[in-house]
Each structure stands twice: as C-alpha cells, then as structure tokens.
Amino acid sequence: MTALGFLYPGHSAEDDYQRMEHLLGSDIRLDVIHTDIGEDAHRVDALLEMGSPDRLAAGVEELRLCGAEAVVWACTSGSFVYGWEGAHDQVRDLARAAGMPASSTSFAFVHAVRELGVRRVAIGATYPADVAELFAEFLGAAGVEVTGVRGAGIVTAAEVGEWTEEDVRALAQESDAPEAEALLLPDTALHTVSHIEKLESQLEKPVLTANQVTVWEALRLTTRKVNAPSLGTLFTKQPLTQA
C-alpha cells in the first residue's frame, strides 16, 4: 500500500481525490487533510496567509498518523504567490515539519509539463487576472513559455467549487491557443477529474489540471508510476525526464 498525503485548503473540490483514489487502484491511498484557509479570497495577501508555515504545519501530525509517505500542499495559488524562490522555501519548510518528501501543486505543474516534454502552454485560470499572471511568471521562472493567460475573475474558492462541467469546458476552450502544446487549469478548487478525457478530446492536446497533477506529483515523490487513461495523457505517457 502506498499512502499519499495532501494538505487541502478548505472544502471545494476535495471529492476529486476520492474519484482519483478509485481510479488509481486498491494499493494507493489518498489521505486528504483540510487546512484552515483564513479568508477565502484569490487575493495576494489572503493567499500568502493561506500558505503560511503555521497553517500548513497544523495538518502535518494528522498526515504522519495516517502513515503518509509523501505530502503535497494541494494549492496552486497558495504556493506560486510566493514566487519561485519563496515557493521552494515553503516546500522545504513543509518537508522539514512533516519529516517526509514534500511538494506543492505549483511545482507539480512544472514537473508535469517537463514530463510531457512540452515547452509552450496556455493557462485557463479561475482567478482574477493579476493572480493568474503570477502563475505565468512562476512557470516562466521554470523555463516554460506561456502563450496566453485567461483569468476568469472569480474571487472565492467556494464559487469555483460550484462550477459545472459546461463552465470548465468553456474556460478551456476560451483559454486554448493553437501554438500551445498543452492547456493548464490551475485551481484545486475546480472539479476537473471527471472531465479530463473529454477536455483532451475537445482540444486535441494534453490538459493538466490542478488536482490531477497534485496526485501525480505525490506518486512521483514515492517513485510510483501508474497507468490511468481516464486521468489524461499525463497518466499514460512514458516518462521523458526525471524532474
């Protein structure tokens, strides 16, 4: 049994992890611990507080008791808002507090893009435009070329959690660009796991979504490779790099 731990802010789309656990097989367990988000706002000051060391450390003991082998901070905006170096510091602090390998959803996107061997990506974010641009800057620091950024202007994770499949597909279609080799949907509050196959068929390219890459990153940290076609190209492609 491989036990994977996730620190998930609040309650929005955590049922995506239940779906993924079912799809991955009986020997992989996904343990989701909810962290206190403070103010639910896609605003820089609120996001910095959401991802603060004290808030993340509060969930670590419960993960250890679950027997988790690795932990991922399952929040994109609450990691990239710290910038490239600051996000590294956040992950190092989390690993030290947890006593196990650690990462975040922001780095999961970087590693997943490298795994697919793509260089140019489009971003379809639920966030306000200024926050979405910070994600583009984070990817740029990793050497990923962003062809375009669309911010939907949604302020709270609670509202994002209510989005329908139609909403998700519309965001994907509006955000894609012909020159992009993959589309990224970076909000862990967004339900996407049930839609990835349809999105990839619709756009005819890989689609990386926040909860999808978060689980893939935890598997990467434990050196597990799982073939799960319903979770998209990322879960079926043979590895190209060791990120």
N, C-alpha and C positions, 0 to 999 in steps of 0.2 A: 504494500500500500504506500503510495506517495501522497503525503499530506501537504497541501499548499495553503499558505495563509495570505489573507487580503485585509488591509485596513481600508474600509469603505466609508466615505463621509456621508452621514445622514442616511436617508431612505428615499431612493428614487427608482433605480433600475437594478437593484440587487438580485432580483429574480433571474436576471440574465445568467448569474453564476450557477443557479440551480439547473438551468437549462444546459449550460456547458458541462456541468458535472455529469449529467445524464448522457450527454453525447460523447464524453471522453472515455467512459468505461468504468467498470466497477473497482479498479485498483487505483483510482485517483480521487482524492477527496479535496474539495474546495471549502475551506473554512473562512467565512466572511465575518469580520468583527467591525461593528459600526463605530465610527469616531464621532465626537461632538463637533459639529461644523460651526458653532457660533452663529453668526449672521449668514443666512442663505442669500448670497449675492455674488454674481460674477463681476466683482469689483476688486481692483488690485489690493486695497488694504484688507478687505474681508478675506480674500484668497490667501494672502500672506499669513493671516492669523489662523485660517483653517489648516494650513500645512505646517504650523509651528511645531517644534520638537516636543513640547509638553503634550499637545493634543495627540500626536502620533504615539508617543511613549505610553500613553494611558491604555492603549489597546494591546500592548506587546505581551503582557503577562498572560492574558487570556489565550493569545496565539501559542505561547510556549506550552500551556496546559493542554492545548489541542494536539500537540505533537507536530506542529508545522515545521517543515524542513527549509522553507524559504518564505519571505514575506514581500509583498508588493504594495506600496501605497497606491491604492486604486483611485487616483485622482489626477487628471491631466493638468487642469488649470491651477490646482494647488501645489504643483511642482514646477511647471515651466515659468510661473510668475516670478520665481526666484532667480531666473536666468541660468545660463549654462553652468557656471561655477557654483552658484548657490544651490542648484538642484543636486549637484554632486555632493555638496556638504550635507544636504538634507538626507540623502540616501546613506551616506557614511554614518551619520548620527543614528539613523534608524537601525542599520546593521549592528552598530555597537550596542544599542539599547536592547535589541532583540537577541543578539548572540547567534545570528544566522544570516545567510546571504539575503540582501535586500535590493530593491529597485523601486521604480515608480512608473506610472503609466507613460509619462513623457519619454523616459528612456526606452520604454517598451516600444513606442512608435519608432524611435531611431533604430533600434536593433532589428525591428521587423522590416523596415524599409531596406536596411542593409541585407537582411536575409533574402529578400526578394530580388536583390540586385538592381533596384530601380534608382534613378537619380533625380527625376522630376516628379513632383507630386502636387496635387491640388488639395485645398483644405475647405471642408464644409463644416463650419463651427456654429453651434447654437449661441455662442457668446456674443456680447457686444463687440463692435469692430476693433476697439483698442485692445481688448483682451485677446481676440483672435490673432491680431498682428504679433502679439508677444509669443504666441506659439510658432508662428512663421519665423520669427527671429531665433527662437530656440532651435528649430530644425536647421536654419541657416548656419548656426554655430557648429552643427554636426556635419556640415558639408552637403546638406540636402537642398536642392533647388526647388523653391516653391513657385509654381506657375501662377497661382492666384489664391486669394483668401476671400471667403464669403462668411460674414458674421451675421447671424440671424437676429441678433439684438435681444436675446432672451436673458433676463436678469437673474432668475432663480432656477435652481436645480429642480425644485418642486414642479415648476411649469414644464420644464424639459421632460420630466418623467411621465407627463401626460400625453406626450406626442404619439400620434398614431403611425402605423406603417406608411400611410399616404404622406404624412408630414416628412418622414425620414427619406422616402424616395424622392420627394420634391426637392428637399435640400441637396441630396446627392446629385440629382440632375442639374440643378441650377449652379452647383459648385464645380462641376467637372469641366475640364478643358481638354481639347484634342491632344495637346502636347504633353499633358500629364500622363505618366506611366502608371499611376495609382492614385486613388482618392482616399483621403484621410478624414474620418469623422471623430473628432477628439473629445467628446464629452461622455464620461462614465455615467452620467445621469440619464443618458439616452438609451432606450431599448433598441438594440440592433441585432442581437444574436439570431433572432428568428428570420431576419431579412437579408443576411449577408449573401446567400446564394442568389437570390433574386436581384440584389443590387449589382453583383458582379456580372450577371447575365445582362442586365439592363445597360450597364456602362461598358461591358466587354473589356474589363481590366480588373486588377485586384482592388479590393476595397478593404481598408484597415479601419476597424472601429475600436473605441477605447476599451470596452470590456473584453473584447476578443484578444487584443494584443496584451492586455494585462495578464490574462491567464496564460497565454503563450509565453510571456516573459517569465512567469513563475516556473513553468515547465523548463524553460531554458536554464534557469538558475539551478535546477536539480538535474540537468542533463537528460531530461526525458524528451523523447520525440514521439509525438502522437499523430497518427493519420486520422483526420476527421473532416471529410469533404464538406459537410454541411456548415463548417466554420470557415469556409473560404480557402482561397489559394494559399494563404499563409500556413494552413494546417495540412496541406497536401504536397507542397513543393519540397524537393530535396534541398537540404541546407547548402548555401553557396559560400557562407563565411562563418567564422567563429567570432561573433561580435563580443 
